[in-house]
Amino acid sequence: MDYGHPLRLGTFITPSSADPQASVELAVLSENLGYDVVTFQDHPHQPRLLDTWTLLSWVAGRTERIQLAPNVLNVVMRPPAVVARAAASLDLLTDGRVSLALGTGHFREAMESMGADRLTPGGSVGALAEAVDVIRAIWSAGPSPLHLPGEHHRLDGASAGPAPAHDIPVWIGGGRPRMLRLVAAVADGWVVPGGVAGLPALRAGNAVVDDAAARAGRDPREIRRIVNIAGRSPQPPGASSPGRRRSGSRTSCPWCSRTAQARWSSRPTTGRRCAASPATSRRRPAPARPRRRRRRRRLRAGSRRSPRTRARAR
């Protein structure tokens, strides 16, 4: 199905705490290369990584145009009402450059070691659904106080607001059937599980999301598909080595052409090469290098000839 969304390209950056400025500079590079969005993974339990929301705020001050998003934000370890106000505040400060991708995390023991509740897989999906309701209620800036019942997240007399600068899209990451049904019911976008399995997961999950959206009375085209791709850049036909793009290549990225309705995220090192494609970049391709002519050895008159050449001359 053609979902009708324009192709948008972005980068997926690991926010290493060992070199904090490297993540910031990669985000600035993403904007300079013409990408549409920069995203950062979020693992609050991992000391090797910077806090994602703090990093997003810092990057917002170093950039002017590029969209900003977590990829994806661990809502199990973050109160959704606080997430709502943080996202709205950053959206107001950046004049509408924020998207919010949410997930439930993968490392249960590590999350529990920092005080997160122990949840079953089904309970995690239910908690995420309640978190989305809380976040949107805060953004609504409607009549206060807000009252929203819930088993895991609730509002009991909270004040609404502030309203964000634009309708912040809420994306949900995950690949299990129950999570895909939640995507179809409430999300503005689906973050497809990343890695080399991204494309098969996209194909299989699209059918589940589309069917569940139709059952919920939604048009499947309302739901954007966001694909995280990890690995080397695609190899164009005739390339001499895998994972490299030749200067001035006229071949566009096959991932981009196959998922033209989705947002494509790549690592910055791969993204620099993919940006050289005319389909994904505003830069001019580098001019082709002229071929070097082979020099032919010419024998001068009276020059010394080899025994084989003298035998032929006789």
C-alpha positions as a Markdown table, in Angstrom:
| # | Residue | x | y | z |
|---|---|---|---|---|
| 1 | Met | 0.0 | 0.0 | 0.0 |
| 2 | Asp | 1.1 | 3.5 | -0.7 |
| 3 | Tyr | 0.5 | 5.4 | 2.5 |
| 4 | Gly | 0.9 | 8.8 | 0.9 |
| 5 | His | 3.6 | 10.1 | 3.2 |
| 6 | Pro | 6.7 | 11.9 | 1.7 |
| 7 | Leu | 10.0 | 10.1 | 2.3 |
| 8 | Arg | 11.9 | 11.7 | 5.1 |
| 9 | Leu | 15.4 | 10.8 | 6.2 |
| 10 | Gly | 17.1 | 10.9 | 9.5 |
| 11 | Thr | 19.9 | 9.7 | 11.7 |
| 12 | Phe | 19.9 | 7.4 | 14.7 |
| 13 | Ile | 22.7 | 8.4 | 17.2 |
| 14 | Thr | 24.0 | 6.5 | 20.2 |
| 15 | Pro | 24.4 | 9.1 | 22.9 |
| 16 | Ser | 27.6 | 7.8 | 24.5 |
| 17 | Ser | 28.6 | 9.5 | 27.8 |
| 18 | Ala | 32.3 | 8.7 | 27.1 |
| 19 | Asp | 32.3 | 11.5 | 24.5 |
| 20 | Pro | 29.4 | 13.8 | 25.1 |
| 21 | Gln | 30.2 | 16.3 | 22.4 |
| 22 | Ala | 30.4 | 13.6 | 19.7 |
| 23 | Ser | 26.7 | 13.0 | 19.8 |
| 24 | Val | 26.0 | 16.8 | 19.5 |
| 25 | Glu | 28.4 | 17.2 | 16.6 |
| 26 | Leu | 26.8 | 14.3 | 14.8 |
| 27 | Ala | 23.4 | 15.9 | 15.2 |
| 28 | Val | 24.7 | 19.2 | 13.8 |
| 29 | Leu | 26.3 | 17.3 | 10.9 |
| 30 | Ser | 22.9 | 15.6 | 10.3 |
| 31 | Glu | 21.3 | 19.1 | 9.8 |
| 32 | Asn | 24.2 | 20.3 | 7.7 |
| 33 | Leu | 23.8 | 17.2 | 5.4 |
| 34 | Gly | 20.2 | 18.1 | 4.9 |
| 35 | Tyr | 18.5 | 15.3 | 6.9 |
| 36 | Asp | 15.0 | 15.8 | 8.2 |
| 37 | Val | 15.2 | 14.4 | 11.7 |
| 38 | Val | 17.8 | 13.4 | 14.3 |
| 39 | Thr | 16.9 | 10.8 | 16.9 |
| 40 | Phe | 18.6 | 9.3 | 20.0 |
| 41 | Gln | 18.1 | 6.0 | 21.7 |
| 42 | Asp | 17.0 | 6.1 | 25.3 |
| 43 | His | 18.2 | 3.7 | 28.1 |
| 44 | Pro | 17.9 | 5.6 | 31.4 |
| 45 | His | 19.3 | 2.6 | 33.3 |
| 46 | Gln | 22.5 | 2.6 | 31.3 |
| 47 | Pro | 25.4 | 4.9 | 32.7 |
| 48 | Arg | 27.3 | 4.5 | 29.4 |
| 49 | Leu | 24.7 | 6.7 | 27.7 |
| 50 | Leu | 23.7 | 10.3 | 28.2 |
| 51 | Asp | 20.2 | 11.2 | 29.4 |
| 52 | Thr | 18.2 | 11.4 | 26.1 |
| 53 | Trp | 15.9 | 14.3 | 27.1 |
| 54 | Thr | 18.7 | 16.5 | 28.3 |
| 55 | Leu | 20.7 | 15.8 | 25.1 |
| 56 | Leu | 17.7 | 16.6 | 22.9 |
| 57 | Ser | 17.4 | 20.0 | 24.7 |
| 58 | Trp | 21.1 | 20.7 | 24.2 |
| 59 | Val | 20.9 | 19.7 | 20.5 |
| 60 | Ala | 17.9 | 21.9 | 20.0 |
| 61 | Gly | 20.0 | 24.9 | 21.0 |
| 62 | Arg | 22.7 | 23.9 | 18.5 |
| 63 | Thr | 20.4 | 23.4 | 15.5 |
| 64 | Glu | 17.8 | 25.5 | 13.7 |
| 65 | Arg | 15.8 | 23.4 | 11.3 |
| 66 | Ile | 16.1 | 19.6 | 11.9 |
| 67 | Gln | 13.3 | 17.7 | 13.7 |
| 68 | Leu | 14.1 | 16.1 | 17.1 |
| 69 | Ala | 12.9 | 12.8 | 18.6 |
| 70 | Pro | 13.8 | 10.1 | 21.1 |
| 71 | Asn | 14.0 | 6.7 | 19.5 |
| 72 | Val | 12.3 | 5.5 | 21.6 |
| 73 | Leu | 11.6 | 7.1 | 25.0 |
| 74 | Asn | 11.4 | 4.6 | 27.9 |
| 75 | Val | 8.1 | 5.6 | 29.4 |
| 76 | Val | 8.2 | 2.9 | 32.0 |
| 77 | Met | 10.9 | 4.9 | 33.8 |
| 78 | Arg | 9.5 | 8.3 | 33.2 |
| 79 | Pro | 6.2 | 9.7 | 34.6 |
| 80 | Pro | 4.0 | 10.4 | 31.5 |
| 81 | Ala | 2.6 | 13.7 | 32.8 |
| 82 | Val | 6.2 | 15.0 | 33.3 |
| 83 | Val | 7.1 | 13.7 | 29.8 |
| 84 | Ala | 4.1 | 15.6 | 28.4 |
| 85 | Arg | 5.2 | 18.9 | 29.9 |
| 86 | Ala | 8.9 | 18.4 | 28.9 |
| 87 | Ala | 7.9 | 17.6 | 25.3 |
| 88 | Ala | 5.5 | 20.6 | 25.1 |
| 89 | Ser | 8.1 | 22.9 | 26.6 |
| 90 | Leu | 10.8 | 21.8 | 24.1 |
| 91 | Asp | 8.3 | 22.1 | 21.2 |
| 92 | Leu | 7.5 | 25.7 | 22.2 |
| 93 | Leu | 11.2 | 26.5 | 22.5 |
| 94 | Thr | 12.0 | 25.0 | 19.1 |
| 95 | Asp | 8.9 | 26.4 | 17.3 |
| 96 | Gly | 7.4 | 22.9 | 16.6 |
| 97 | Arg | 10.4 | 20.7 | 15.9 |
| 98 | Val | 9.6 | 17.8 | 18.3 |
| 99 | Ser | 8.2 | 14.3 | 17.7 |
| 100 | Leu | 7.6 | 11.9 | 20.6 |
| 101 | Ala | 8.4 | 8.2 | 20.2 |
| 102 | Leu | 7.5 | 6.0 | 23.1 |
| 103 | Gly | 8.3 | 2.4 | 24.1 |
| 104 | Thr | 8.4 | 0.1 | 27.1 |
| 105 | Gly | 12.1 | -0.9 | 27.2 |
| 106 | His | 13.7 | -4.3 | 26.9 |
| 107 | Phe | 16.0 | -4.7 | 29.9 |
| 108 | Arg | 13.5 | -5.5 | 32.7 |
| 109 | Glu | 16.0 | -6.3 | 35.5 |
| 110 | Ala | 18.0 | -3.1 | 34.8 |
| 111 | Met | 14.9 | -1.0 | 34.9 |
| 112 | Glu | 13.7 | -2.7 | 38.1 |
| 113 | Ser | 17.1 | -2.0 | 39.7 |
| 114 | Met | 16.3 | 1.7 | 39.4 |
| 115 | Gly | 12.9 | 1.5 | 40.9 |
| 116 | Ala | 10.7 | 0.8 | 37.9 |
| 117 | Asp | 7.6 | -1.4 | 38.5 |
| 118 | Arg | 7.8 | -5.1 | 37.5 |
| 119 | Leu | 5.3 | -5.5 | 34.6 |
| 120 | Thr | 4.2 | -8.4 | 32.5 |
| 121 | Pro | 4.4 | -8.0 | 28.7 |
| 122 | Gly | 0.7 | -7.4 | 28.6 |
| 123 | Gly | 0.9 | -5.0 | 31.6 |
| 124 | Ser | 3.6 | -3.0 | 29.8 |
| 125 | Val | 1.3 | -2.5 | 26.8 |
| 126 | Gly | -1.6 | -1.5 | 29.0 |
| 127 | Ala | 0.7 | 1.0 | 30.9 |
| 128 | Leu | 1.8 | 2.5 | 27.6 |
| 129 | Ala | -1.7 | 3.0 | 26.5 |
| 130 | Glu | -2.5 | 4.8 | 29.7 |
| 131 | Ala | 0.6 | 6.9 | 29.3 |
| 132 | Val | -0.5 | 8.1 | 25.8 |
| 133 | Asp | -3.9 | 9.1 | 27.3 |
| 134 | Val | -2.2 | 11.1 | 30.1 |
| 135 | Ile | 0.2 | 12.8 | 27.7 |
| 136 | Arg | -2.5 | 13.9 | 25.3 |
| 137 | Ala | -4.7 | 15.1 | 28.2 |
| 138 | Ile | -1.9 | 17.4 | 29.5 |
| 139 | Trp | -1.3 | 18.7 | 26.0 |
| 140 | Ser | -5.0 | 19.4 | 25.4 |
| 141 | Ala | -4.8 | 22.5 | 27.7 |
| 142 | Gly | -8.5 | 21.9 | 28.3 |
| 143 | Pro | -10.6 | 22.6 | 31.4 |
| 144 | Ser | -8.8 | 21.9 | 34.6 |
| 145 | Pro | -8.6 | 20.0 | 36.9 |
| 146 | Leu | -7.9 | 16.8 | 34.9 |
| 147 | His | -9.2 | 13.4 | 36.1 |
| 148 | Leu | -8.2 | 10.3 | 34.3 |
| 149 | Pro | -8.4 | 6.9 | 35.9 |
| 150 | Gly | -5.8 | 4.2 | 35.2 |
| 151 | Glu | -4.2 | 1.1 | 36.7 |
| 152 | His | -0.7 | 2.3 | 36.1 |
| 153 | His | -0.9 | 6.0 | 35.2 |
| 154 | Arg | -3.7 | 8.4 | 36.1 |
| 155 | Leu | -4.5 | 12.1 | 36.7 |
| 156 | Asp | -6.3 | 13.1 | 39.8 |
| 157 | Gly | -6.9 | 16.9 | 39.7 |
| 158 | Ala | -3.8 | 17.8 | 37.6 |
| 159 | Ser | -3.7 | 21.1 | 35.7 |
| 160 | Ala | -3.6 | 20.9 | 31.9 |
| 161 | Gly | -0.9 | 22.5 | 29.7 |
| 162 | Pro | 1.2 | 23.9 | 28.4 |
| 163 | Ala | -0.1 | 23.2 | 24.9 |
| 164 | Pro | 2.8 | 22.4 | 22.4 |
| 165 | Ala | 3.6 | 24.7 | 19.5 |
| 166 | His | 2.1 | 22.1 | 17.1 |
| 167 | Asp | 0.3 | 18.7 | 17.3 |
| 168 | Ile | 3.2 | 16.6 | 18.4 |
| 169 | Pro | 3.0 | 13.2 | 16.7 |
| 170 | Val | 3.1 | 10.2 | 19.1 |
| 171 | Trp | 4.9 | 7.2 | 17.7 |
| 172 | Ile | 5.1 | 3.8 | 19.4 |
| 173 | Gly | 7.9 | 1.3 | 19.0 |
| 174 | Gly | 7.5 | -2.4 | 19.1 |
| 175 | Gly | 6.8 | -5.5 | 17.0 |
| 176 | Arg | 4.6 | -7.9 | 19.0 |
| 177 | Pro | 1.0 | -8.3 | 17.9 |
| 178 | Arg | -0.5 | -6.7 | 21.0 |
| 179 | Met | 1.8 | -3.7 | 20.6 |
| 180 | Leu | 0.9 | -3.4 | 16.9 |
| 181 | Arg | -2.8 | -3.3 | 17.8 |
| 182 | Leu | -2.1 | -0.5 | 20.2 |
| 183 | Val | -0.2 | 1.4 | 17.4 |
| 184 | Ala | -3.3 | 0.9 | 15.2 |
| 185 | Ala | -5.6 | 2.2 | 17.9 |
| 186 | Val | -3.9 | 5.3 | 19.2 |
| 187 | Ala | -0.6 | 6.1 | 17.6 |
| 188 | Asp | 0.4 | 8.6 | 14.9 |
| 189 | Gly | 3.3 | 6.4 | 13.8 |
| 190 | Trp | 4.9 | 3.0 | 14.2 |
| 191 | Val | 8.6 | 2.7 | 14.9 |
| 192 | Val | 9.6 | -0.6 | 13.3 |
| 193 | Pro | 12.1 | -2.8 | 15.2 |
| 194 | Gly | 15.6 | -1.9 | 13.9 |
| 195 | Gly | 18.6 | -3.9 | 12.7 |
| 196 | Val | 18.9 | -6.0 | 9.6 |
| 197 | Ala | 15.4 | -7.4 | 10.2 |
| 198 | Gly | 13.8 | -4.0 | 9.7 |
| 199 | Leu | 12.5 | -4.6 | 6.2 |
| 200 | Pro | 10.8 | -8.0 | 6.9 |
| 201 | Ala | 9.4 | -6.6 | 10.1 |
| 202 | Leu | 7.9 | -3.7 | 8.2 |
| 203 | Arg | 6.3 | -6.0 | 5.7 |
| 204 | Ala | 4.8 | -8.3 | 8.2 |
| 205 | Gly | 3.8 | -5.6 | 10.7 |
| 206 | Asn | 2.1 | -3.4 | 8.1 |
| 207 | Ala | -0.5 | -6.1 | 7.5 |
| 208 | Val | -1.3 | -6.3 | 11.2 |
| 209 | Val | -1.4 | -2.6 | 11.7 |
| 210 | Asp | -3.5 | -2.0 | 8.6 |
| 211 | Asp | -6.0 | -4.6 | 9.6 |
| 212 | Ala | -6.3 | -3.5 | 13.2 |
| 213 | Ala | -6.6 | 0.2 | 12.2 |
| 214 | Ala | -9.5 | -0.7 | 9.8 |
| 215 | Arg | -11.2 | -2.6 | 12.7 |
| 216 | Ala | -10.8 | 0.4 | 14.9 |
| 217 | Gly | -12.3 | 2.7 | 12.3 |
| 218 | Arg | -9.1 | 4.4 | 11.3 |
| 219 | Asp | -7.5 | 4.9 | 7.9 |
| 220 | Pro | -4.2 | 3.0 | 7.9 |
| 221 | Arg | -2.7 | 5.8 | 5.9 |
| 222 | Glu | -2.9 | 8.0 | 9.0 |
| 223 | Ile | -0.2 | 6.0 | 10.7 |
| 224 | Arg | 3.4 | 6.9 | 9.6 |
| 225 | Arg | 5.9 | 4.1 | 9.4 |
| 226 | Ile | 9.4 | 4.8 | 10.8 |
| 227 | Val | 12.2 | 2.3 | 10.0 |
| 228 | Asn | 15.5 | 2.1 | 11.8 |
| 229 | Ile | 18.2 | 0.6 | 9.6 |
| 230 | Ala | 21.5 | -0.6 | 11.0 |
| 231 | Gly | 24.6 | -1.7 | 9.0 |
| 232 | Arg | 26.6 | -0.7 | 6.0 |
| 233 | Ser | 25.2 | 1.6 | 3.3 |
| 234 | Pro | 23.7 | -0.2 | 0.3 |
| 235 | Gln | 26.1 | -1.3 | -2.5 |
| 236 | Pro | 25.3 | 0.2 | -5.9 |
| 237 | Pro | 25.7 | -1.9 | -9.0 |
| 238 | Gly | 29.3 | -2.2 | -10.1 |
| 239 | Ala | 30.8 | -1.1 | -6.8 |
| 240 | Ser | 34.2 | -2.4 | -6.1 |
| 241 | Ser | 33.8 | -3.0 | -2.4 |
| 242 | Pro | 30.7 | -3.6 | -0.2 |
| 243 | Gly | 29.2 | -0.8 | 1.8 |
| 244 | Arg | 30.8 | 2.0 | -0.2 |
| 245 | Arg | 29.2 | 4.5 | -2.6 |
| 246 | Arg | 31.1 | 5.7 | -5.6 |
| 247 | Ser | 31.4 | 9.5 | -6.1 |
| 248 | Gly | 28.6 | 10.7 | -8.4 |
| 249 | Ser | 26.7 | 7.4 | -8.4 |
| 250 | Arg | 23.3 | 7.8 | -9.9 |
| 251 | Thr | 21.8 | 4.8 | -8.0 |
| 252 | Ser | 19.4 | 5.7 | -5.2 |
| 253 | Cys | 19.3 | 3.8 | -2.0 |
| 254 | Pro | 17.1 | 0.6 | -2.4 |
| 255 | Trp | 15.8 | 0.9 | 1.2 |
| 256 | Cys | 14.5 | 4.4 | 0.4 |
| 257 | Ser | 12.8 | 3.3 | -2.8 |
| 258 | Arg | 11.2 | 0.3 | -1.2 |
| 259 | Thr | 9.8 | 2.2 | 1.8 |
| 260 | Ala | 9.0 | 5.5 | 0.2 |
| 261 | Gln | 6.1 | 6.0 | 2.6 |
| 262 | Ala | 8.3 | 5.7 | 5.7 |
| 263 | Arg | 10.8 | 7.7 | 7.6 |
| 264 | Trp | 14.2 | 6.2 | 7.2 |
| 265 | Ser | 16.8 | 6.4 | 10.0 |
| 266 | Ser | 20.4 | 5.5 | 9.6 |
| 267 | Arg | 23.6 | 5.8 | 11.6 |
| 268 | Pro | 25.5 | 9.0 | 10.8 |
| 269 | Thr | 28.5 | 7.2 | 9.3 |
| 270 | Thr | 26.2 | 5.4 | 6.9 |
| 271 | Gly | 24.1 | 8.5 | 6.4 |
| 272 | Arg | 27.0 | 10.5 | 5.1 |
| 273 | Arg | 27.4 | 8.1 | 2.2 |
| 274 | Cys | 23.6 | 7.7 | 1.6 |
| 275 | Ala | 23.3 | 11.5 | 1.5 |
| 276 | Ala | 25.4 | 11.4 | -1.7 |
| 277 | Ser | 22.6 | 9.9 | -3.6 |
| 278 | Pro | 20.7 | 12.4 | -5.8 |
| 279 | Ala | 17.4 | 11.0 | -4.4 |
| 280 | Thr | 18.3 | 11.9 | -0.8 |
| 281 | Ser | 20.6 | 14.9 | -0.9 |
| 282 | Arg | 20.7 | 18.5 | -1.9 |
| 283 | Arg | 24.5 | 18.3 | -2.6 |
| 284 | Arg | 26.0 | 18.0 | -6.0 |
| 285 | Pro | 27.7 | 14.7 | -6.7 |
| 286 | Ala | 31.5 | 14.9 | -7.0 |
| 287 | Pro | 32.7 | 15.0 | -10.6 |
| 288 | Ala | 34.0 | 11.8 | -12.0 |
| 289 | Arg | 37.8 | 11.5 | -12.1 |
| 290 | Pro | 39.3 | 11.5 | -15.6 |
| 291 | Arg | 40.8 | 8.2 | -16.7 |
| 292 | Arg | 44.6 | 8.0 | -16.8 |
| 293 | Arg | 46.0 | 7.1 | -20.2 |
| 294 | Arg | 48.4 | 4.2 | -20.3 |
| 295 | Arg | 51.9 | 5.1 | -21.4 |
| 296 | Arg | 53.3 | 3.0 | -24.2 |
| 297 | Arg | 57.0 | 2.3 | -24.3 |
| 298 | Arg | 58.5 | 3.4 | -27.5 |
| 299 | Leu | 61.8 | 2.2 | -28.7 |
| 300 | Arg | 64.1 | 4.8 | -30.0 |
| 301 | Ala | 66.3 | 4.3 | -32.9 |
| 302 | Gly | 69.6 | 2.7 | -31.8 |
| 303 | Ser | 68.1 | 1.7 | -28.5 |
| 304 | Arg | 69.0 | -1.6 | -26.9 |
| 305 | Arg | 66.5 | -4.3 | -27.8 |
| 306 | Ser | 65.7 | -7.5 | -26.0 |
| 307 | Pro | 66.9 | -10.9 | -27.5 |
| 308 | Arg | 63.3 | -11.8 | -28.4 |
| 309 | Thr | 62.8 | -8.5 | -30.2 |
| 310 | Arg | 66.0 | -9.0 | -32.2 |
| 311 | Ala | 65.0 | -12.5 | -33.2 |
| 312 | Arg | 61.7 | -11.2 | -34.5 |
| 313 | Ala | 63.5 | -8.5 | -36.5 |
| 314 | Arg | 65.5 | -11.1 | -38.3 |
